[in-house]
Amino acid sequence: MAELIRDGESLILKLSTAETLEGAHGDIRVPMSAVQSVTVLDDVIHAVHGIKMPGARIPGVFAMGTFLLGSETTFAIVHHRNKRGIKVNLADARFNALIIGLDDPEEVIAHLGL
């Protein structure tokens, strides 16, 4: 399962081996200065929009990979068992946002100090 980790001045989205394969991407590291806001999502799977490029997706079930919608690029890791999660809005980074399915998004936000 994907994990958000704070390493000094970096935020890391650490992916499992299966997520790396399904999402067609390795771990993502962004500077904390790129984090603009963090939002708790109560319906995380329906927050993922756009054309999958590349990755794996069954709409309403799971979404893993890069999603393009207009000029916005989002990286999502949402499993079918995740009802809730977070959206991390970024500036001056490869992705405009990260959407991650989590069991307890409030705990993760508090632990990371976001």
KARATA-V253208 format. One record per residue. RES is the residue in one small letter. PHI is phi in whole degrees, -180 to 180 (NA if undefined). PSI is psi as a letter, one per 30 degrees, with the letter a starting at -180 (* if undefined). OMEGA is omega in radians with two decimals (* if undefined). Layout:
res=RES phi=PHI psi=PSI omega=OMEGA
res=RES phi=PHI psi=PSI omega=OMEGA
This chain:
res=m phi=NA psi=k omega=-3.13
res=a phi=-60 psi=k omega=-3.10
res=e phi=-138 psi=k omega=3.03
res=l phi=-95 psi=k omega=-3.09
res=i phi=-131 psi=k omega=3.01
res=r phi=-102 psi=k omega=-3.13
res=d phi=-123 psi=j omega=-3.09
res=g phi=63 psi=c omega=-3.13
res=e phi=-98 psi=g omega=3.12
res=s phi=-125 psi=k omega=2.99
res=l phi=-110 psi=k omega=-3.08
res=i phi=-119 psi=k omega=2.97
res=l phi=-98 psi=j omega=-3.09
res=k phi=-93 psi=k omega=-3.07
res=l phi=-108 psi=k omega=3.03
res=s phi=-73 psi=l omega=3.12
res=t phi=-60 psi=e omega=3.13
res=a phi=-62 psi=e omega=3.13
res=e phi=-65 psi=e omega=3.09
res=t phi=-61 psi=e omega=3.13
res=l phi=-70 psi=e omega=-3.10
res=e phi=-68 psi=e omega=-3.12
res=g phi=-87 psi=f omega=3.14
res=a phi=53 psi=h omega=-3.11
res=h phi=-161 psi=k omega=3.06
res=g phi=-87 psi=a omega=3.11
res=d phi=-55 psi=k omega=3.14
res=i phi=-116 psi=k omega=3.12
res=r phi=-122 psi=k omega=3.09
res=v phi=-130 psi=k omega=3.07
res=p phi=-69 psi=k omega=3.12
res=m phi=-59 psi=f omega=3.12
res=s phi=-66 psi=f omega=3.11
res=a phi=-81 psi=f omega=-3.10
res=v phi=-74 psi=j omega=-3.12
res=q phi=-95 psi=e omega=3.13
res=s phi=-164 psi=l omega=3.10
res=v phi=-133 psi=k omega=-3.10
res=t phi=-123 psi=k omega=3.02
res=v phi=-80 psi=k omega=3.13
res=l phi=-112 psi=k omega=3.13
res=d phi=-82 psi=f omega=3.11
res=d phi=-131 psi=i omega=-2.95
res=v phi=-62 psi=e omega=-3.07
res=i phi=-64 psi=e omega=-3.13
res=h phi=-85 psi=g omega=3.06
res=a phi=-90 psi=f omega=-3.13
res=v phi=-90 psi=j omega=-3.10
res=h phi=-129 psi=l omega=3.02
res=g phi=112 psi=a omega=3.14
res=i phi=-89 psi=k omega=-3.13
res=k phi=-75 psi=k omega=-3.11
res=m phi=-156 psi=j omega=-0.36
res=p phi=-91 psi=l omega=3.12
res=g phi=146 psi=a omega=-3.13
res=a phi=-135 psi=k omega=-3.11
res=r phi=-160 psi=k omega=2.85
res=i phi=-125 psi=j omega=-3.06
res=p phi=-51 psi=k omega=3.13
res=g phi=80 psi=f omega=-3.10
res=v phi=-118 psi=e omega=3.07
res=f phi=-154 psi=l omega=3.11
res=a phi=-148 psi=k omega=3.14
res=m phi=-141 psi=j omega=3.10
res=g phi=137 psi=a omega=-3.10
res=t phi=-96 psi=k omega=-3.13
res=f phi=-127 psi=k omega=-3.12
res=l phi=-110 psi=k omega=3.06
res=l phi=-140 psi=j omega=-3.04
res=g phi=63 psi=b omega=3.12
res=s phi=-94 psi=g omega=-3.11
res=e phi=-93 psi=k omega=3.09
res=t phi=-119 psi=k omega=-3.13
res=t phi=-122 psi=k omega=2.98
res=f phi=-108 psi=k omega=-3.08
res=a phi=-126 psi=k omega=2.97
res=i phi=-134 psi=j omega=-3.12
res=v phi=-133 psi=j omega=3.11
res=h phi=-91 psi=l omega=3.14
res=h phi=-62 psi=f omega=-3.11
res=r phi=-83 psi=f omega=3.14
res=n phi=-89 psi=j omega=3.05
res=k phi=-90 psi=e omega=-3.07
res=r phi=-118 psi=l omega=3.11
res=g phi=179 psi=a omega=3.12
res=i phi=-137 psi=l omega=2.99
res=k phi=-119 psi=k omega=3.10
res=v phi=-104 psi=j omega=3.10
res=n phi=-85 psi=k omega=-3.04
res=l phi=-122 psi=l omega=3.02
res=a phi=-128 psi=k omega=3.10
res=d phi=56 psi=h omega=3.12
res=a phi=-135 psi=l omega=3.14
res=r phi=-59 psi=e omega=3.12
res=f phi=-109 psi=k omega=3.04
res=n phi=-79 psi=f omega=-3.12
res=a phi=-158 psi=l omega=2.98
res=l phi=-119 psi=k omega=3.06
res=i phi=-119 psi=k omega=-3.05
res=i phi=-128 psi=k omega=3.04
res=g phi=-78 psi=k omega=-3.09
res=l phi=-140 psi=k omega=3.09
res=d phi=-69 psi=e omega=-3.10
res=d phi=-137 psi=i omega=-3.07
res=p phi=-60 psi=e omega=3.14
res=e phi=-64 psi=e omega=3.12
res=e phi=-65 psi=e omega=-3.14
res=v phi=-65 psi=e omega=3.12
res=i phi=-61 psi=e omega=-3.14
res=a phi=-65 psi=e omega=-3.12
res=h phi=-63 psi=e omega=-3.13
res=l phi=-83 psi=f omega=-3.12
res=g phi=72 psi=h omega=-3.12
res=l phi=-93 psi=* omega=*
